[in-house]
């Protein structure tokens, strides 16, 4: 949890902390914030004046960058919302089935606040929720900067249109979202990345509210051939490795000479990298270079790994992008750096990890919507379907089902 980066999460300890929040509400949140973040803010909710001040206090270039990133993320989110249409279809005469797209009522966006503030995560989580039409979207982030989240996080929350910002981090933030408190309304969905304690807390509260997924360490897989620029490949690997010591940066290539050239480029770039210690540790623990025979082997390896980020430094990058199937986001060609996706191109950076891309995708407007079915039927449609439903009810040994259908087999009496 916040203040415990790098440590494994003890499920029993997480359960105990969640129980404290459920039982004691605001008092437990303040107690745990003081314990883990060395801060117990007088007000758990940041007021609008502080958010406005954070925006006003930004360096103009930083503000412009955040606003441009927000614009691009919003453009993509609006396109996603447009693709989520409701419908009505008459499957048989008198039988209409349809779908409504209904936004989730209350959303919690968790934004880590440890070694690095992540205003980009505010934009990535709040923006699609607001485009989806969620009435209440709140940011939760640790009070580690004078009893408040980092000013850049506050500014991003204002730019993205968050309805509330709470100075709460770690397990206590997830508990507050799940159970509510005197200050925090109970939420219906919690999204956003976090450390092992936050992830375990999300796992434990799932069912009481929805979650976006159970995240593992962040990861990138670079597929490359002899056309790849080793300096750019090295830069993309290091951009992943500097996240934390658990980050995973993998290179797979059909060029036997490329790994040595990339390794030399990594050494050069590490020489003046302020985050070199973290990046070296990540590469030592989970970095690897794999040489394979041909493009088919690259495709097979990629779909087996199902990486969070898939970067294609290939001559035929566009063709490969159409052929691979399992990834969180794919970055096509040497110019489409993953870092653009992390920050400002518009695609979301909250993505499936640890192989979850085999069965799910990244955060999107769809995450914040419910696709709800409806059925309309007139007497003729009901009478036509009644024998089918009655037969199936008896087949399944459910006579009340059969009777309910049979009552629709003729005119209402």
N, C-alpha and C positions, 0 to 999 in steps of 0.2 A: 504494500500500500504506500501512500505518500509518505516519504521519509524512510522507506524500507527497500529502495531499489536494489536489485541484485540478490535479494534474499528470496528463498522459496516461500510459498504461502502455505501456512498450516491451516487445513480446512477447519479443524476444531477451534482454532483461535479466531478465524474469520467468522464462524458461526456465533461465537461468544460476543464479538463486537457488534454483529448485526442484531443480536438479541438485546444488547444494551440500547441501541438506537430505537428499536421497536418499543422497548419498555419506557425509556426515559426521554425520548424526543430531543428537543433542543438542548436540554441539559447534557445528555450523553454526547451529542454532536460537539458541543463546546469542550467537554471533558476530553474527548478523543482528539480533537484538533489541538488542544494544548499538549497532549501527550505525544502526538506523532508529528505535528507541524510547528510546535512551539509557538502557537498562536491561538488565541480564543477571542475572535472579534466580537465586539459589543453587539453588532448587528450581523446576522448571518447573510442577510440579503443586501447586496450592493445597491445604493440608490441611483436614480437616474442622473443626478448631478455629478456623481463620481464617474459614471460612464461617459458623460459629455466631456468632463475634464480630461479623461484619458484620451479621447479622440483629439481634443484641442492640444494636448501635450505631445502628440506624436511629432516626430520629425516629418516635415512635409513630404519628403521622398518616401518614408515608410508608410505614411497615410495613403499616398497615391498608389503604392504597391498593393496594399491591402484592398483598396477600393477596386483596383483593376482586377485583382484575383477574384474578389467577390462578384464582380460583374460577369466574369467568364464562368464561374461556378453556377451563377444564377441562370445564364443562358442555357447551359447544359441541363440544369434541373428543370427549366421550363419546357425544354424539348422532351425530357423524360415524362413530365406530367401530361404533355399533349399525346404521348403514346399510350397512356393509361386510360383509354376510353371506356366508359360504360357502354352497355349495349342492350337491345331487346331483340329476341329472335323467336318467331313462331315455329316451334319444332313440329307441331301438328296443328290442324285447324282447332282453334279455341284454346291452345296451350302455349302460353308465352313464358319464356325464361329470360331473365336479364341479369345484369351485373351493375352495381353501383360502386363507385370509387369514393370511399369515405375516409377522410383524414383522421389519424389518431388524435385523441383529445389533448393529452398532456405528455410531453416528451422531455426527457432529461438527457442533456449532451454532456458527457464527461470529458474534461480537458485536462490532461496531466499538467503538473506545474513543478516538476522536479528540477533536474539540471538545466533543462532548456524550456523556456515558455513556448507554447505551441499555438499562436494565434491562427495559424493555418487550419488547425483542427476545429477551431470555433467556426470558421467559414465553411468547412467541409460538412459539418454536422448541422449547424443551425440553418444554413441556406436552403438545402433541399427540404428540410422540415417545414420551413415557412412557405416555400413554393408549393408544397403538398397541401397547405391550408390548415396545418395544425394550429388550433387556437392558442395553445400555451406551450412555448418552447423555452426551456431554462438551461442555462450553462452552470455547471458545477466545476469548481476548480479550487485547489488548495490555497489557503490564506497565508502564503509564504513570503509575502512582500508587504511588511508592515500591517499584517492582519487582513490583507486583501490579495486576490489573485494578481498576477503580473499586470501592469498597466496595458501592455500590448494585448493581453487576453480581454481586458475590459473594453478596449477600443474596438477590437474585432467583434465582440458581442454586440456593441452598439451598431457597427456598420452592417452586420448581418441581420439585425432586427430581432435579437433575442428579447423575449418578454420578461425575463428575470435572469439575474446572475447571483449565484450563491457562493459565498466564500467557504466552501466545504470540499474537502478532498478525501481520497482514500476510501476505505471500507465504509466509513460513516456517510460519505456522499451517496454511495449505492444504497445503503440502508435508508437514508432520508428519502431517496427517490422511490424506494419500494414501499415504505411504510407511511411516509409522511411524518410531519411533526407540527408543532405549534406554528412554525414559520414556513415550512416547506410543504406544498401540496403533494399528495401522493400522485406519482406519475404512472403512466400506462406502458412506457417504453423507455429503456435507457440504452444509449448508443455511445460509441467513442472508445478509443484505446486506453489502456492503463497497464500498470505493472502486474505482477503475479497476484498481489493481494486484491487489487481491483477486479482482475479477471475472475478470481475464485469467488469473490463476493457476487459478481454478476451471475456466475454459474449457480450459486446457492439461491438467489432470489428469483431465478427464472421460473415462471409459472405464476408468481404473484404479479409480475409484470413481464413484458417482453424484453428481449435483449437482441442486439444485432449479431452476436456470435461470441464464441469463446476464443480469444486471440492467443496465438503463440508469438514467438520472436519474429520480428520483421525480416523479410528475405527478398533477395533479387537473384534471378538466374539470367545471365547474359549468354545468348547464343551468338557465336561469331565464326567468321570464316577468314580467309587470307586477305580480304578487303578491309578488315577492321583496323581502325587506328588504335594502337595499344594505349596511347595517352588518354583517349576518350573512354576506352573500356576500363582502364585503371580508375579514372575519375568517377565513373558510374559505380564501380565496385566500392570505392572508398566512401562515396556519398551514402551508401547503405551501411557500411561497416562503422561509420562514426556515430550511428544512432545510439548503440549501447553494445556492451561486450557480448550480448547474446545474439546480435544481428548475424544474419547468414548471407554471405556473398559468394555466389558460385559462377564459374565460367565453364561453358562447354563449347568446344570448338572442333572444327574439322581440320584446322591448321596446326600441325605438331610444333611449329616454331612459335606460335602465338603466346602460349603460357609464359615462356621465359621472357619475352619482350614485354608482356603485361606486368610481370613481376618486377622487372627493372623500372618500369614506369611508376608502379606503386611505390617503390623505394624512393624514387625522386620526389614524388608528390608528398610522401609522408615527412620528408625532411623539414618542411616548413608548415605542416598542418597542425594547428592548435589542438585538434582532437586526436592527434596521432596515437596517444596511449590507448584510448578506447578502440580506435580502428585496428591497431595492431593486435590487441587482445581478441577482438571479434574474428579477424582473419586467422589468427592462430588456432582458435577454437573451432570455427565453423567455415572457414574459407576453403575453397578447393578449385582446382582446374582439371577438367576432364577432356581428354581427346577421344573423339569418336570417328567412325569410318566415313560417314556421309550424312547428307541432309536427313534421310529417313531416320537415322540413329539420333540426330538432334531432336527431331519431332517426338520420337518415342520417349526420350529422356525428359523432355519438357512436360509432356502429358503425364508421365509417371510422377514427376516432382510436383506438378500443379502449383507453381510458385505464385506468391503474392504479386510480385512484379516480374514481368518477363520482358527483357530488353533484347532487341534483334539488331545486332551489328552484322548485317548480312547483305550481300549483293541483291538477293531476291527477297528482301525483308517483307515486302507486301504480300508475296505469294505464301511465305511461311506464316504470316499473320492470319491468312485465311485458312491455313491447314491445322494450326494448333487449336486445341479445344479447351484445355484446362489451365486457367490462369485468373488472377484477380484483375489485372490490367496489363495490356501489352503495349509496348513502346516501339514503334515501327521505324527502324532506320537510325543511323547514328545521330541525326539531328533531334530526334524526339526523346530527349533526355528524360529519365524518370523524374528528375528533380522538378521539371515543369509540371508533371502530374502531381507531385507532392504539394506544389504551391499554387499554381496560377493558370494552368492551361484550361481548367474547367472540369476535367474528370475527377472523380472522388478518390481521396487517398486512404479512406477507411476500407480496407480490403481483406478478403479471407487469407488466412495463413495456415501453415502446418497441413497442407494438403486439402484444406476445406474447399478450395476452388474446384475440386472435382464435383461438388454438389451445390455450391452456392456462389453468389456474386458479391460485389462490393456494395457499399452504402449508396442508396439512390432515393429518388422521390418515392419509389415503390415501397421502400422500407417503412415509410411513414404513412402508408395508406392501407386500408383494409378493402379487399375486393369482396363485396358482399352480394350474394345471389338473391334474386327474388323470383317468385312464381306467381303468375296470374292465369286464371282458368275460368272459362264459362261452363255452363251445364253440359253442353255437347262435348267439349273437350274432356271434362271429367268422366262423363259416361263412356267415352271411347277408351280412356285409360284404365278405368276401374277394373275390368276383367284381368288386365295385365298385372296390376298391383295386387289384386286379390290372389291371383295364382302364385305370385312370388311370395306373398305373406305366408301362404299355407306351405309352400316349399321350404321356407325357413323356419317353420314351426312357430309362427307368431300370429295366432288367430285374431287378436285385436287389430293388428294391421289389416288383415284380410277383411274384417268386418267394417273398418273405417273406409276401406276402398269400396266395398259392396254398397254402402249407403249412398255412394255417388253414382251408382250404375244406372239410375233413372231419374226422373224429375223430382225435385225436392218436394217433400210431402208435408 
